[in-house]
Amino acid sequence: MSDTPIMSWEQADQIIKDQRAEIERLREAIRRLADQDATLSVRDGNVTVEMDATLTDAEREAIETAMNAYGEHNDDPECETIEAALWGLLDRTK
C-alpha cells in the first residue's frame, strides 16, 4: 500500500471552489427561471425548461393595440390573417 496522496490539498481546494461556483451558478439560473414563470424539470438526468404561457398586462395590451391596428385594414387579407393570429395568441394565453 502506498502513502502517495491521490491529489494535493491545492487540487482538492480548487475542486471544492469549482463545485461551489457551479452550485451558485445553478442557483442563480433557477432564480431566473422562477422570475420568468418557467417550469424546470429533470428526467433521466436531462434538464428541461418550459416557459409558462402567460402574458403580463402590458404584453396583452400591446397585442390588443396591434390587433386593432391590423383590424382597421380588414380589406387586406394579410392584415386579416395577422389579426386572427394575434387573437389566437391571446386566447391560448388566458
Residue frames relative to the residue before (quaternion, step in Angstrom):
aa qw qx qy qz dx dy dz
M 1.0000 0.0000 0.0000 0.0000 0.00 0.00 0.00
S 0.3063 -0.7770 0.5306 0.1448 3.55 -0.91 0.95
D 0.3776 -0.7141 0.5446 0.2257 3.55 -1.16 0.66
T 0.4181 0.7088 -0.4688 0.3209 3.58 1.25 0.19
P 0.4006 -0.7264 0.4997 0.2493 3.59 -0.71 1.04
I 0.5827 -0.5861 0.4412 0.3497 3.55 -1.20 0.60
M 0.7832 -0.0788 0.0689 0.6128 3.57 1.04 -0.83
S 0.5667 -0.5962 0.4431 0.3563 3.53 -1.25 0.35
W 0.6508 -0.4942 0.3946 0.4201 3.55 -1.30 0.28
E 0.6256 0.5448 -0.3376 0.4449 3.58 1.04 -0.74
Q 0.6560 0.5020 -0.3096 0.4710 3.57 0.99 -0.83
A 0.6524 0.5086 -0.3065 0.4710 3.57 0.97 -0.88
D 0.6414 0.5227 -0.3136 0.4659 3.57 0.98 -0.85
Q 0.6565 0.5048 -0.3133 0.4648 3.61 0.96 -0.82
I 0.6285 0.5296 -0.3322 0.4628 3.59 1.00 -0.77
I 0.6541 0.5040 -0.3085 0.4723 3.58 0.96 -0.88
K 0.6464 0.5089 -0.3207 0.4694 3.61 0.95 -0.84
D 0.6491 0.5161 -0.3121 0.4636 3.59 0.96 -0.85
Q 0.6579 0.5074 -0.3072 0.4641 3.57 0.98 -0.85
R 0.6444 0.5113 -0.3221 0.4686 3.59 0.97 -0.79
A 0.6463 0.5112 -0.3181 0.4688 3.59 0.99 -0.81
E 0.6538 0.5066 -0.3096 0.4691 3.60 0.98 -0.81
I 0.6272 0.5226 -0.3351 0.4705 3.60 0.99 -0.78
E 0.6659 0.4920 -0.3048 0.4707 3.59 0.90 -0.87
R 0.6314 0.5295 -0.3318 0.4592 3.59 1.00 -0.79
L 0.6715 0.4876 -0.2913 0.4759 3.58 0.96 -0.86
R 0.6253 0.5265 -0.3402 0.4649 3.60 1.01 -0.74
E 0.6512 0.5077 -0.3107 0.4708 3.57 0.97 -0.85
A 0.6324 0.5246 -0.3306 0.4643 3.60 0.99 -0.79
I 0.6568 0.4986 -0.3105 0.4729 3.59 0.96 -0.83
R 0.6260 0.5264 -0.3392 0.4647 3.61 0.99 -0.78
R 0.6617 0.5018 -0.3062 0.4654 3.58 0.95 -0.87
L 0.6301 0.5229 -0.3370 0.4647 3.58 0.99 -0.75
A 0.6504 0.5194 -0.3185 0.4535 3.57 0.94 -0.87
D 0.6539 0.5127 -0.3104 0.4616 3.59 1.01 -0.77
Q 0.7190 0.4317 -0.2437 0.4872 3.59 1.15 -0.54
D 0.4441 -0.6946 0.4535 0.3386 3.60 1.21 0.23
A 0.3843 0.7037 -0.4972 0.3316 3.54 0.72 1.11
T 0.3181 -0.7208 0.5835 0.1967 3.52 -1.26 0.48
L 0.1522 -0.7798 0.6053 0.0483 3.54 -0.81 1.08
S 0.0659 0.7958 -0.5997 0.0523 3.58 -0.83 0.95
V 0.2191 -0.7493 0.6120 0.1266 3.53 -1.24 0.59
R 0.0594 0.7888 -0.6059 0.0839 3.55 -0.76 1.09
D 0.8392 -0.0456 -0.0215 0.5414 3.57 -0.68 1.11
G 0.7219 -0.4520 0.2392 0.4661 3.57 1.01 0.83
N 0.6293 0.5119 -0.3408 0.4752 3.61 1.28 -0.06
V 0.3009 -0.7494 0.5674 0.1612 3.56 -0.95 0.95
T 0.0827 -0.7861 0.6124 0.0141 3.55 -0.91 1.01
V 0.1301 -0.7708 0.6202 0.0655 3.57 -1.00 0.88
E 0.0372 -0.7799 0.6248 -0.0041 3.55 -0.84 1.04
M 0.3251 -0.7361 0.5626 0.1897 3.54 -0.78 1.05
D 0.4261 -0.6913 0.5193 0.2661 3.56 -0.88 0.95
A 0.4154 -0.7332 0.4922 0.2181 3.57 -0.99 0.86
T 0.3811 0.6871 -0.5317 0.3161 3.55 0.44 1.22
L 0.2441 -0.7581 0.5890 0.1369 3.54 -1.18 0.64
T 0.4689 -0.6270 0.5314 0.3234 3.54 -1.19 0.54
D 0.6627 -0.4853 0.3759 0.4290 3.56 -1.26 0.26
A 0.6475 0.5201 -0.3202 0.4556 3.59 0.99 -0.82
E 0.6488 0.5054 -0.3199 0.4703 3.61 1.00 -0.79
R 0.6457 0.5159 -0.3155 0.4662 3.57 0.97 -0.87
E 0.6537 0.5127 -0.3052 0.4656 3.59 0.96 -0.85
A 0.6449 0.5165 -0.3227 0.4617 3.60 0.98 -0.81
I 0.6516 0.4994 -0.3192 0.4735 3.59 0.98 -0.78
E 0.6469 0.5117 -0.3214 0.4651 3.59 0.96 -0.81
T 0.6248 0.5281 -0.3344 0.4679 3.59 1.03 -0.74
A 0.6567 0.4957 -0.3035 0.4806 3.58 0.97 -0.86
M 0.6304 0.5299 -0.3378 0.4558 3.60 0.98 -0.80
N 0.6521 0.5108 -0.3170 0.4618 3.57 0.95 -0.85
A 0.6472 0.5155 -0.3240 0.4588 3.59 0.98 -0.81
Y 0.6855 0.4493 -0.2870 0.4958 3.60 0.92 -0.85
G 0.6265 0.5674 -0.3299 0.4204 3.60 1.07 -0.71
E 0.5975 0.5707 -0.3544 0.4378 3.57 1.19 -0.48
H 0.7302 0.3664 -0.2079 0.5379 3.58 1.26 -0.31
N 0.0808 0.8517 -0.5117 0.0787 3.58 0.93 0.94
D 0.5974 0.5753 -0.3674 0.4208 3.58 1.18 -0.42
D 0.6427 0.4735 -0.3122 0.5150 3.59 1.29 -0.24
P 0.4209 -0.7376 0.4644 0.2512 3.63 -0.50 1.14
E 0.6283 0.5374 -0.3450 0.4443 3.61 1.02 -0.70
C 0.6583 0.4942 -0.3066 0.4778 3.59 0.96 -0.86
E 0.6322 0.5347 -0.3260 0.4562 3.57 1.02 -0.80
T 0.6455 0.5194 -0.3060 0.4689 3.60 1.04 -0.82
I 0.6585 0.5019 -0.3042 0.4711 3.58 0.96 -0.89
E 0.6402 0.5199 -0.3253 0.4626 3.59 0.94 -0.85
A 0.6583 0.5066 -0.3080 0.4638 3.61 0.94 -0.88
A 0.6393 0.5213 -0.3245 0.4630 3.60 1.01 -0.78
L 0.6541 0.5044 -0.3120 0.4695 3.59 0.99 -0.80
W 0.6159 0.5249 -0.3457 0.4750 3.61 1.03 -0.72
G 0.6431 0.5270 -0.3194 0.4547 3.57 0.98 -0.86
L 0.6338 0.5301 -0.3254 0.4598 3.56 1.01 -0.82
L 0.6702 0.4911 -0.3055 0.4651 3.58 0.87 -0.90
D 0.6520 0.5233 -0.3236 0.4431 3.59 0.94 -0.82
R 0.6896 0.4885 -0.2803 0.4552 3.60 0.96 -0.85
T 0.7536 0.3945 -0.2068 0.4835 3.60 1.10 -0.58
K 0.3240 0.7496 -0.5173 0.2558 3.59 1.12 0.53
